[in-house]
Amino acid sequence: MRYLIVLAVIALAGCQKDTACVPSPIAPADLLSDNARAQLHLPAKGVLTLATAADVEYVSSLDTAVTKTVEGFLRPTGSVFQIGAARPVGRYVLLWVSFPRVADGGVDLIYSVEKGRIVGEFCGGYRG
């Protein structure tokens, strides 16, 4: 029984809330803070932001640089992706990205037009 308790403590200590088990693919220098998001009228991390019909239509007008940036950002995963919706918000673009080969798979990214990089994630809704 003691061994089970020791193993449980080791497992819990390995992944604490204040230590990242998986490093963020977004460079800390590029990551938008909660205050910056609020000032820029971008959604907070936990706020559900659903795509509208206008967001789906906007994808066709995206610059190819945005698609290439998303591809570079997702490169380590090697996942096939599709940008299903996009919404301009000032100097940023919200991107609803899905992975067609993964059931309910996707990620919602914030792209900085000025920096030409991904600067955050948001909660874009449910897939499936």
C-alpha positions as CSV (number, residue, x, y, z in Angstrom):
1,M,0.0,0.0,0.0
2,R,2.9,2.4,0.8
3,Y,4.3,1.9,-2.7
4,L,0.9,3.0,-4.2
5,I,0.9,6.1,-2.2
6,V,4.5,7.0,-3.1
7,L,3.7,6.4,-6.8
8,A,0.6,8.6,-6.6
9,V,2.6,11.4,-4.9
10,I,5.3,11.2,-7.6
11,A,2.7,11.3,-10.3
12,L,0.9,14.3,-8.9
13,A,4.2,16.2,-8.2
14,G,5.2,15.7,-11.8
15,C,2.4,17.9,-13.2
16,Q,1.5,20.8,-11.0
17,K,-0.7,23.7,-12.1
18,D,2.1,26.2,-11.8
19,T,4.6,24.2,-13.8
20,A,4.0,23.4,-17.4
21,C,4.4,19.7,-18.3
22,V,4.2,20.6,-22.0
23,P,5.9,23.8,-23.0
24,S,3.8,26.3,-24.8
25,P,4.6,26.5,-28.5
26,I,4.0,30.3,-28.3
27,A,7.1,32.2,-27.3
28,P,6.6,33.9,-23.9
29,A,7.6,37.2,-25.6
30,D,4.7,36.8,-28.0
31,L,2.1,35.6,-25.6
32,L,-0.7,38.1,-24.9
33,S,-1.5,38.7,-21.2
34,D,-5.1,38.7,-20.0
35,N,-4.8,42.5,-19.6
36,A,-3.6,43.0,-23.1
37,R,-6.4,40.8,-24.4
38,A,-9.0,42.9,-22.6
39,Q,-7.5,46.2,-23.9
40,L,-7.4,44.8,-27.5
41,H,-11.0,43.5,-27.3
42,L,-9.8,39.9,-27.8
43,P,-11.5,37.1,-26.0
44,A,-10.2,35.9,-22.7
45,K,-8.8,32.4,-22.6
46,G,-11.8,30.8,-21.0
47,V,-14.6,32.7,-22.8
48,L,-16.4,30.7,-25.4
49,T,-16.3,32.6,-28.7
50,L,-18.3,30.9,-31.5
51,A,-17.7,31.6,-35.2
52,T,-20.4,33.4,-37.2
53,A,-21.3,33.0,-40.9
54,A,-19.3,36.1,-41.6
55,D,-16.3,34.5,-39.9
56,V,-16.6,31.5,-42.2
57,E,-16.8,33.7,-45.2
58,Y,-13.8,35.8,-44.1
59,V,-11.5,32.7,-44.5
60,S,-11.5,33.2,-48.3
61,S,-9.9,36.6,-47.9
62,L,-7.1,35.6,-45.6
63,D,-3.6,36.4,-46.7
64,T,-1.4,33.3,-47.5
65,A,1.0,34.5,-44.9
66,V,-1.6,33.7,-42.2
67,T,-2.0,30.1,-43.5
68,K,1.8,29.6,-43.7
69,T,2.2,30.9,-40.1
70,V,-0.4,28.4,-38.9
71,E,1.3,25.6,-40.8
72,G,4.7,26.5,-39.2
73,F,3.1,26.7,-35.8
74,L,1.5,23.3,-36.2
75,R,4.5,21.7,-38.0
76,P,5.7,19.7,-34.9
77,T,2.4,17.9,-34.8
78,G,2.4,17.1,-38.6
79,S,-1.4,17.5,-38.5
80,V,-3.5,18.2,-41.6
81,F,-5.5,21.3,-40.7
82,Q,-8.2,23.5,-42.1
83,I,-9.0,27.1,-41.1
84,G,-12.7,27.0,-40.8
85,A,-13.4,30.5,-39.7
86,A,-11.5,33.8,-39.1
87,R,-12.4,37.1,-37.6
88,P,-10.3,40.3,-37.8
89,V,-10.1,42.2,-34.5
90,G,-8.0,45.3,-34.9
91,R,-4.4,44.2,-35.7
92,Y,-5.2,40.5,-34.8
93,V,-7.1,37.7,-36.5
94,L,-9.0,35.0,-34.5
95,L,-8.6,31.6,-36.3
96,W,-10.7,28.6,-35.8
97,V,-8.5,25.7,-36.9
98,S,-9.7,22.1,-37.2
99,F,-8.0,18.8,-37.8
100,P,-10.2,16.9,-40.2
101,R,-8.4,13.6,-39.4
102,V,-9.0,13.9,-35.7
103,A,-12.5,13.6,-34.3
104,D,-13.4,16.8,-32.5
105,G,-9.9,18.0,-33.0
106,G,-8.8,21.6,-33.4
107,V,-7.2,24.6,-31.9
108,D,-8.3,28.3,-31.8
109,L,-5.5,30.7,-32.4
110,I,-4.9,34.5,-32.2
111,Y,-2.7,35.7,-35.1
112,S,-0.9,39.1,-34.8
113,V,-0.8,40.9,-38.2
114,E,1.9,43.2,-37.0
115,K,4.2,40.5,-35.7
116,G,3.2,37.8,-38.2
117,R,3.0,35.3,-35.4
118,I,0.6,33.3,-33.3
119,V,0.3,35.2,-30.0
120,G,-2.4,33.2,-28.1
121,E,-5.2,30.7,-28.1
122,F,-8.9,31.2,-27.3
123,C,-11.9,28.9,-26.7
124,G,-13.6,28.8,-30.1
125,G,-16.3,26.2,-29.4
126,Y,-17.0,22.6,-29.9
127,R,-16.3,20.5,-32.9
128,G,-17.7,17.2,-34.1
